[in-house]
Amino acid sequence: MLVSRLLARLIDHGFPGRDANAKASLSITARGSRDAAKAAEIWKATDAIWWQEPDDPNVCVLGVTPFAAELWDGPASQTMAVFEFVMSQLTGAQPNLGENRKVTVRM
């Protein structure tokens, strides 16, 4: 099935935070299937807008498995980021550009 071949791969998606300097990234694997029983199990009345019934040949159930997540929290402003870069050039010290945390999930 073409959809399964396209989706059976790694996907990485970033999410900007409310604060423009905070960002999150979620890495997943995704697989599509034509599992009519699962489609019927999760079927909602609004799905009938696009498909006639759960066993419609165009219905594909998408399953995702997360395996890694990252969070970045940067300086409070671009001005502070520029200041950190300039100070690092003048002093040779590492710039303080915020924090990065990474979690890998073993499935």
VENCORQUI-V683315 format. One record per residue. N is the residue number from 1. SS is DSSP state (h for helix, s for strand, l for the rest). D_CENTER is the distance of its C-alpha to the mean C-alpha in whole Angstrom. Layout:
n->N ss->SS d_center->D_CENTER
n->N ss->SS d_center->D_CENTER
//
This chain:
n->1 ss->l d_center->24
n->2 ss->h d_center->22
n->3 ss->h d_center->19
n->4 ss->h d_center->19
n->5 ss->h d_center->19
n->6 ss->h d_center->17
n->7 ss->h d_center->14
n->8 ss->s d_center->15
n->9 ss->s d_center->13
n->10 ss->s d_center->10
n->11 ss->s d_center->7
n->12 ss->s d_center->5
n->13 ss->s d_center->3
n->14 ss->s d_center->5
n->15 ss->s d_center->7
n->16 ss->s d_center->10
n->17 ss->l d_center->13
n->18 ss->l d_center->16
n->19 ss->l d_center->18
n->20 ss->l d_center->17
n->21 ss->l d_center->17
n->22 ss->s d_center->14
n->23 ss->s d_center->11
n->24 ss->s d_center->8
n->25 ss->s d_center->5
n->26 ss->s d_center->3
n->27 ss->s d_center->5
n->28 ss->s d_center->7
n->29 ss->s d_center->10
n->30 ss->s d_center->11
n->31 ss->s d_center->15
n->32 ss->s d_center->17
n->33 ss->s d_center->20
n->34 ss->l d_center->24
n->35 ss->l d_center->24
n->36 ss->h d_center->27
n->37 ss->h d_center->27
n->38 ss->h d_center->24
n->39 ss->h d_center->23
n->40 ss->h d_center->26
n->41 ss->h d_center->25
n->42 ss->h d_center->22
n->43 ss->l d_center->24
n->44 ss->l d_center->24
n->45 ss->h d_center->27
n->46 ss->h d_center->25
n->47 ss->h d_center->24
n->48 ss->h d_center->28
n->49 ss->h d_center->27
n->50 ss->l d_center->25
n->51 ss->l d_center->27
n->52 ss->l d_center->30
n->53 ss->l d_center->29
n->54 ss->l d_center->27
n->55 ss->l d_center->29
n->56 ss->l d_center->28
n->57 ss->l d_center->28
n->58 ss->l d_center->25
n->59 ss->l d_center->23
n->60 ss->l d_center->20
n->61 ss->s d_center->18
n->62 ss->s d_center->15
n->63 ss->s d_center->14
n->64 ss->s d_center->11
n->65 ss->s d_center->11
n->66 ss->s d_center->9
n->67 ss->s d_center->10
n->68 ss->s d_center->9
n->69 ss->s d_center->8
n->70 ss->s d_center->10
n->71 ss->s d_center->11
n->72 ss->s d_center->14
n->73 ss->s d_center->16
n->74 ss->l d_center->19
n->75 ss->l d_center->22
n->76 ss->l d_center->24
n->77 ss->l d_center->24
n->78 ss->h d_center->25
n->79 ss->h d_center->28
n->80 ss->h d_center->28
n->81 ss->h d_center->25
n->82 ss->h d_center->28
n->83 ss->h d_center->31
n->84 ss->h d_center->29
n->85 ss->h d_center->29
n->86 ss->h d_center->33
n->87 ss->h d_center->34
n->88 ss->h d_center->32
n->89 ss->h d_center->34
n->90 ss->h d_center->37
n->91 ss->h d_center->37
n->92 ss->l d_center->35
n->93 ss->l d_center->33
n->94 ss->l d_center->29
n->95 ss->l d_center->28
n->96 ss->l d_center->26
n->97 ss->l d_center->22
n->98 ss->l d_center->21
n->99 ss->s d_center->19
n->100 ss->s d_center->16
n->101 ss->s d_center->15
n->102 ss->s d_center->13
n->103 ss->s d_center->13
n->104 ss->s d_center->13
n->105 ss->l d_center->14
n->106 ss->l d_center->17
n->107 ss->l d_center->17
//
